[in-house]
Amino acid sequence: MSTPLCAPLSSYQCRLFFFLSVATFFEGYDFLALAQILPNIRADFGLSPSLTGVLVGTINVGTVLAYLLVRLADRWGRRRVMSITIGGYTLCSALTAAAVGPLSFGLAQLLARVFLIAEWAVAMVYAAEEFPADRRGMVIGVIQGCAGLGGVICSAIVPLLLKTPLGWRTVYLVGAIPLVLMVVARRSLRETARFAARREEPPRGFAAIWSTPFRGRLVRVALCWFSVYICSNTAITFWKEFALSERGWTDQQVGSAVAMAALVAMPLSFVAGKLIDAIGRRAGAVLLCLVLSSSTVAAYLLHGRAALTVALIGAIFTASAILVVFNAITAELFPTELRADAFAWANNLLGRIGYVVAPLAVGAAAERIGWGPAVASTAVGPLLALTIVLASFPETTGRELEETAVV
């Protein structure tokens, strides 16, 4: 039975909303932390641009390996996997601060990404299964918007933390401290009602989803994630490198621009969910894919501080907001018994390959043609994703999961 329009959230849903929002905050914090400290890491460890791309690509392998945790949410339950990810990320963030070279730094951050991205993915499954259909996009949007808030906080404090005796290590120590509270708060978390109501089923094999009628849909969703990630990841990660080396900006100028861009982009990210609830998933994909593509080109090819900062606002906003659209689409197009597995396959195991290979390709290309042209070329990705959405996905806005998850 459909949830009444604008029915108030229960007290537990409100607490869950807050918990998931705080958990997702650290995805944005960690993402912009690496982008902010990358030149410092490169200087400390003596890395060339191509080796910098290898380091980032290696770290991003963790986003693929997160598949192993995310798919377990269909077997162990959403609550258990969420608890594991919070504790694991807390430990790995502290280990990153203790890194003594590029190998230990890369390994600690790779493991951190495993737990962090699994936490983010399970948070989106929670949001899809526990909140009313008419506000599902809004909830997913606000939770994703909190990742933008994490980026704002990170961009604001990193210039100050870099001046401390521990330098960039302080960024990860500061990020780990609040997570201890999340380890305690997770005790009030319940299993989702939809998962709890499932009849007990025998565990499915690694490739079981490929024998279901959803395999074609899974391929198309995975291609969307791959195409989006080759752009959204590199557009933010390498912007500081670009501004310092090709536009002659100072660390302070870059920090101010990133902080301002993130601050303006944050409220826009929070309304992305309400936007796709109002205009639909397909129309939202049109708007956000076009803005991400054009902003990425502008952020890496324009000159002048004002123009570049405005372009960076668009890139930071859409790098976060576009995930709202594809989080909603992925969660809504698969049934409860396959939802976490489908998310793991489409986003983590297949889609995140773009997250890994794009930095490698961009780092290698930057040595020949510069950061600007190298990153700007990835703007084709969102356009490919948009083509797939318009050609093959139905509109799912405002419909119950039991309706949308039908082939």
C-alpha positions as CSV (number, residue, x, y, z in Angstrom):
1,M,0.0,0.0,0.0
2,S,1.3,3.5,-0.9
3,T,2.5,5.8,1.9
4,P,0.1,8.8,2.3
5,L,1.4,11.9,0.6
6,C,3.5,14.0,3.0
7,A,2.9,11.6,6.0
8,P,5.2,12.7,8.8
9,L,8.4,10.7,9.4
10,S,8.4,8.5,12.5
11,S,10.8,9.3,15.3
12,Y,13.0,6.4,14.3
13,Q,13.0,7.6,10.6
14,C,14.2,11.0,11.8
15,R,17.0,9.5,13.9
16,L,17.9,7.2,11.0
17,F,17.9,10.2,8.6
18,F,20.4,12.0,10.9
19,F,22.6,8.9,11.3
20,L,22.9,8.2,7.6
21,S,23.6,11.9,6.9
22,V,26.4,12.0,9.4
23,A,27.8,8.7,8.1
24,T,27.8,10.1,4.5
25,F,29.5,13.3,5.7
26,F,32.8,11.5,5.8
27,E,32.6,10.4,2.2
28,G,32.8,14.0,1.1
29,Y,35.4,14.9,3.7
30,D,37.7,12.1,2.6
31,F,37.2,12.8,-1.1
32,L,38.2,16.5,-0.8
33,A,40.9,15.7,1.7
34,L,42.9,13.7,-0.9
35,A,42.3,16.4,-3.5
36,Q,43.4,19.1,-1.1
37,I,46.6,17.4,0.1
38,L,47.7,15.8,-3.1
39,P,50.3,18.4,-4.0
40,N,51.7,18.1,-0.5
41,I,51.8,14.3,-0.7
42,R,53.5,14.5,-4.1
43,A,56.1,16.8,-2.7
44,D,56.7,14.8,0.5
45,F,57.0,11.5,-1.4
46,G,58.7,12.9,-4.5
47,L,56.1,11.7,-7.0
48,S,55.8,12.7,-10.7
49,P,52.4,13.5,-12.3
50,S,52.2,10.0,-13.7
51,L,53.0,8.4,-10.4
52,T,50.5,10.7,-8.7
53,G,47.9,9.3,-11.1
54,V,49.0,5.7,-10.2
55,L,48.7,6.5,-6.5
56,V,45.2,7.9,-6.9
57,G,44.2,5.1,-9.2
58,T,45.5,2.5,-6.6
59,I,43.6,4.2,-3.8
60,N,40.5,4.0,-5.9
61,V,40.8,0.3,-6.3
62,G,39.3,0.3,-2.8
63,T,36.1,1.6,-4.2
64,V,35.9,-1.5,-6.4
65,L,36.8,-3.9,-3.6
66,A,34.0,-2.4,-1.6
67,Y,31.8,-4.7,-3.7
68,L,32.7,-7.5,-1.4
69,L,31.2,-5.8,1.6
70,V,28.2,-4.2,-0.1
71,R,26.9,-7.5,-1.6
72,L,27.0,-9.0,1.9
73,A,24.2,-6.6,2.9
74,D,21.8,-8.9,1.0
75,R,23.0,-11.9,3.1
76,W,24.0,-10.5,6.5
77,G,21.6,-7.5,6.5
78,R,22.0,-3.8,6.1
79,R,22.6,-3.1,9.8
80,R,25.5,-5.5,10.3
81,V,27.4,-4.3,7.2
82,M,26.9,-0.7,8.2
83,S,28.4,-1.3,11.6
84,I,31.5,-3.0,10.1
85,T,32.1,-0.2,7.6
86,I,32.0,2.5,10.3
87,G,34.5,0.8,12.5
88,G,36.8,-0.2,9.6
89,Y,36.9,3.4,8.2
90,T,37.7,4.8,11.6
91,L,40.7,2.6,12.0
92,C,42.0,3.1,8.4
93,S,41.7,6.9,8.7
94,A,44.0,6.8,11.7
95,L,46.4,4.4,9.9
96,T,46.6,6.9,7.0
97,A,47.9,9.6,9.4
98,A,50.7,7.2,10.4
99,A,51.8,6.5,6.8
100,V,55.6,6.7,6.2
101,G,55.7,6.6,2.4
102,P,53.5,6.3,-0.7
103,L,53.1,2.5,-0.3
104,S,51.7,2.7,3.3
105,F,49.7,5.8,2.5
106,G,48.2,4.2,-0.6
107,L,47.4,0.9,1.2
108,A,45.8,2.7,4.2
109,Q,43.7,4.9,1.9
110,L,42.7,1.9,-0.3
111,L,41.4,0.1,2.7
112,A,39.7,3.3,3.9
113,R,37.9,3.6,0.6
114,V,36.7,0.0,0.9
115,F,34.9,0.7,4.1
116,L,33.9,4.3,3.2
117,I,32.3,3.5,-0.1
118,A,30.6,0.4,1.3
119,E,29.2,2.6,4.1
120,W,27.9,5.1,1.5
121,A,26.3,2.4,-0.6
122,V,24.5,0.7,2.3
123,A,23.3,4.1,3.4
124,M,21.6,4.6,0.1
125,V,20.0,1.2,0.3
126,Y,18.7,2.1,3.8
127,A,17.3,5.4,2.4
128,A,15.5,3.6,-0.4
129,E,14.0,1.0,1.8
130,E,13.0,2.9,4.9
131,F,11.5,6.2,3.6
132,P,8.3,7.1,1.8
133,A,8.3,6.9,-2.0
134,D,7.2,10.5,-2.4
135,R,10.2,11.7,-0.5
136,R,12.8,9.1,-1.4
137,G,14.6,11.4,-3.8
138,M,14.7,14.2,-1.1
139,V,16.1,11.9,1.5
140,I,18.8,10.5,-0.8
141,G,19.6,14.0,-1.9
142,V,20.0,15.3,1.6
143,I,22.1,12.4,2.6
144,Q,24.3,12.9,-0.4
145,G,24.3,16.6,0.3
146,C,25.9,15.9,3.6
147,A,28.9,14.5,1.6
148,G,29.0,18.0,0.1
149,L,29.0,19.5,3.7
150,G,31.9,17.2,4.5
151,G,33.7,18.6,1.5
152,V,33.0,22.2,2.7
153,I,34.3,21.5,6.2
154,C,37.4,19.8,4.8
155,S,38.2,22.6,2.3
156,A,37.8,25.2,5.1
157,I,40.1,23.5,7.6
158,V,42.7,21.8,5.5
159,P,44.7,25.0,4.9
160,L,44.9,25.5,8.6
161,L,45.7,21.9,9.4
162,L,48.5,21.9,6.8
163,K,50.2,24.5,9.0
164,T,50.3,22.2,12.1
165,P,53.5,20.3,13.0
166,L,52.0,17.1,11.6
167,G,50.9,18.8,8.4
168,W,48.7,16.7,6.1
169,R,48.6,13.9,8.7
170,T,46.4,16.1,10.9
171,V,43.7,16.1,8.3
172,Y,43.2,12.3,8.8
173,L,43.5,12.5,12.6
174,V,40.9,15.2,12.8
175,G,38.6,13.2,10.5
176,A,38.9,10.0,12.6
177,I,38.0,11.5,16.0
178,P,34.2,12.2,15.3
179,L,33.8,8.7,13.9
180,V,34.3,7.2,17.3
181,L,30.9,8.7,18.3
182,M,29.4,7.0,15.2
183,V,30.7,3.6,16.4
184,V,28.7,4.1,19.6
185,A,25.6,5.6,17.8
186,R,25.3,2.6,15.5
187,R,23.8,0.6,18.4
188,S,20.4,2.2,17.9
189,L,20.3,1.3,14.2
190,R,17.7,-1.3,13.2
191,E,17.5,-3.6,10.2
192,T,15.4,-2.3,7.4
193,A,11.8,-3.4,7.5
194,R,11.9,-4.7,3.9
195,F,15.0,-6.8,4.5
196,A,13.6,-8.1,7.8
197,A,10.3,-9.1,6.1
198,R,12.0,-11.3,3.5
199,R,11.6,-15.0,3.7
200,E,14.9,-16.7,4.5
201,E,16.7,-17.6,1.3
202,P,19.8,-19.7,0.6
203,P,22.9,-17.6,-0.1
204,R,23.4,-16.7,-3.7
205,G,26.7,-17.2,-5.5
206,F,29.0,-14.5,-6.8
207,A,27.5,-14.4,-10.3
208,A,23.9,-15.4,-9.4
209,I,22.4,-12.0,-10.4
210,W,23.6,-12.6,-14.0
211,S,21.2,-15.5,-14.3
212,T,18.2,-13.3,-13.4
213,P,16.1,-11.2,-15.8
214,F,17.8,-8.1,-14.4
215,R,21.2,-8.8,-16.1
216,G,20.6,-6.4,-19.0
217,R,19.5,-3.7,-16.7
218,L,22.5,-4.2,-14.5
219,V,24.9,-3.8,-17.5
220,R,23.2,-0.5,-18.4
221,V,23.3,0.9,-14.9
222,A,26.9,-0.1,-14.5
223,L,27.8,1.7,-17.8
224,C,26.2,4.8,-16.4
225,W,28.2,4.7,-13.2
226,F,31.4,4.1,-15.2
227,S,30.8,7.0,-17.5
228,V,29.9,9.4,-14.7
229,Y,32.9,8.4,-12.6
230,I,35.6,9.0,-15.3
231,C,34.6,12.7,-15.1
232,S,33.3,13.4,-11.6
233,N,36.3,11.8,-9.9
234,T,39.1,13.5,-11.9
235,A,37.3,16.9,-12.2
236,I,37.7,17.5,-8.4
237,T,40.8,15.4,-7.6
238,F,43.2,17.1,-9.9
239,W,41.9,20.7,-9.9
240,K,44.4,21.9,-7.3
241,E,47.3,20.4,-9.3
242,F,46.0,22.2,-12.4
243,A,45.5,25.6,-10.6
244,L,49.0,25.5,-9.0
245,S,50.9,24.3,-12.0
246,E,49.0,25.7,-15.0
247,R,47.4,28.9,-13.7
248,G,50.1,29.9,-11.2
249,W,47.8,30.2,-8.2
250,T,49.1,30.0,-4.6
251,D,48.1,27.4,-2.0
252,Q,46.0,30.1,-0.3
253,Q,44.3,31.2,-3.5
254,V,43.4,27.6,-4.3
255,G,42.2,26.9,-0.7
256,S,40.0,30.0,-0.9
257,A,38.5,29.1,-4.2
258,V,37.8,25.5,-3.2
259,A,36.2,26.6,0.1
260,M,34.0,29.2,-1.7
261,A,33.0,26.8,-4.4
262,A,32.2,24.0,-1.9
263,L,30.3,26.5,0.3
264,V,28.1,27.7,-2.6
265,A,27.7,24.2,-4.1
266,M,26.6,22.6,-0.7
267,P,23.1,24.1,-0.5
268,L,22.6,23.3,-4.2
269,S,23.5,19.7,-3.5
270,F,20.9,19.5,-0.7
271,V,18.1,20.4,-3.0
272,A,19.1,18.0,-5.7
273,G,16.9,15.3,-4.2
274,K,13.9,17.5,-4.1
275,L,14.6,18.5,-7.6
276,I,14.5,15.0,-9.0
277,D,11.3,14.3,-6.9
278,A,9.8,17.3,-8.6
279,I,10.9,17.0,-12.2
280,G,11.7,13.2,-12.3
281,R,14.8,11.1,-12.6
282,R,15.1,11.4,-16.3
283,A,14.8,15.2,-16.5
284,G,17.2,15.4,-13.5
285,A,19.7,13.3,-15.3
286,V,19.5,15.6,-18.4
287,L,20.1,18.7,-16.3
288,L,22.9,17.4,-14.0
289,C,24.8,15.5,-16.7
290,L,24.9,18.5,-19.0
291,V,26.1,20.8,-16.2
292,L,28.8,18.4,-15.0
293,S,30.1,18.0,-18.5
294,S,30.2,21.7,-19.3
295,S,31.5,22.7,-15.8
296,T,34.4,20.3,-16.1
297,V,35.5,21.7,-19.5
298,A,35.2,25.2,-18.1
299,A,37.1,24.5,-14.9
300,Y,40.1,23.2,-16.7
301,L,40.2,25.4,-19.8
302,L,39.2,28.9,-18.7
303,H,41.5,31.6,-17.3
304,G,40.9,34.1,-14.6
305,R,40.1,33.5,-10.9
306,A,36.4,34.5,-11.1
307,A,35.6,32.3,-14.1
308,L,37.5,29.3,-12.8
309,T,35.8,29.6,-9.4
310,V,32.4,29.7,-10.9
311,A,33.2,26.7,-13.1
312,L,34.5,24.9,-10.0
313,I,31.2,25.6,-8.2
314,G,29.3,23.8,-11.0
315,A,31.8,20.9,-11.0
316,I,31.7,20.4,-7.2
317,F,27.9,20.7,-7.1
318,T,27.2,18.2,-10.0
319,A,30.0,15.8,-8.9
320,S,27.9,15.3,-5.8
321,A,24.4,15.9,-7.1
322,I,24.7,13.6,-10.1
323,L,25.2,10.7,-7.6
324,V,21.7,11.5,-6.2
325,V,20.1,10.7,-9.6
326,F,22.0,7.4,-10.1
327,N,21.7,6.4,-6.5
328,A,17.9,6.7,-6.8
329,I,17.9,4.9,-10.2
330,T,20.0,2.0,-9.0
331,A,18.0,1.5,-5.8
332,E,14.7,1.7,-7.6
333,L,15.3,-0.6,-10.5
334,F,16.1,-3.8,-8.6
335,P,14.0,-5.9,-6.1
336,T,14.8,-6.1,-2.4
337,E,16.6,-9.5,-2.6
338,L,18.9,-8.2,-5.3
339,R,19.2,-4.5,-4.4
340,A,22.5,-4.5,-2.4
341,D,24.0,-7.0,-4.8
342,A,22.9,-5.0,-7.8
343,F,24.3,-1.8,-6.2
344,A,27.6,-3.6,-5.5
345,W,27.9,-4.9,-9.1
346,A,26.8,-1.8,-10.9
347,N,28.5,0.8,-8.7
348,N,31.5,-0.9,-7.0
349,L,32.7,-3.7,-9.1
350,L,32.0,-2.4,-12.6
351,G,31.2,1.3,-12.4
352,R,34.2,2.1,-10.2
353,I,36.5,0.7,-12.8
354,G,36.1,4.2,-14.2
355,Y,37.2,5.6,-10.8
356,V,40.4,3.6,-11.1
357,V,41.4,3.9,-14.8
358,A,40.6,7.6,-15.2
359,P,43.2,8.9,-12.8
360,L,45.8,6.6,-14.4
361,A,45.0,7.9,-17.9
362,V,44.7,11.5,-16.8
363,G,48.1,11.4,-15.0
364,A,49.8,9.9,-18.0
365,A,48.2,12.4,-20.4
366,A,49.0,15.3,-18.1
367,E,52.7,14.8,-18.6
368,R,52.3,15.3,-22.4
369,I,49.4,17.8,-22.7
370,G,48.9,19.2,-19.3
371,W,46.3,18.8,-16.6
372,G,43.8,21.1,-18.2
373,P,43.2,19.3,-21.6
374,A,43.7,15.9,-19.9
375,V,40.9,16.3,-17.4
376,A,38.6,18.3,-19.8
377,S,38.5,15.3,-22.1
378,T,36.7,13.3,-19.5
379,A,33.6,15.5,-19.9
380,V,32.4,13.1,-22.5
381,G,31.5,10.6,-19.7
382,P,28.3,12.2,-18.4
383,L,27.0,12.6,-21.9
384,L,27.4,8.8,-22.5
385,A,25.5,8.2,-19.2
386,L,22.7,10.5,-20.2
387,T,22.3,8.7,-23.5
388,I,21.8,5.4,-21.7
389,V,19.3,6.9,-19.2
390,L,17.1,8.4,-22.0
391,A,17.3,5.3,-24.2
392,S,16.6,2.6,-21.7
393,F,15.4,3.6,-18.2
394,P,11.7,4.1,-17.2
395,E,10.6,7.0,-15.0
396,T,10.6,5.8,-11.4
397,T,9.7,9.0,-9.5
398,G,7.1,8.7,-6.7
399,R,6.5,5.0,-7.3
400,E,6.9,2.2,-4.7
401,L,9.9,0.0,-5.0
402,E,7.7,-3.0,-5.7
403,E,6.4,-1.2,-8.8
404,T,9.7,0.1,-10.2
405,A,11.8,-3.1,-9.6
406,V,10.1,-5.0,-12.4
407,V,11.8,-5.9,-15.7
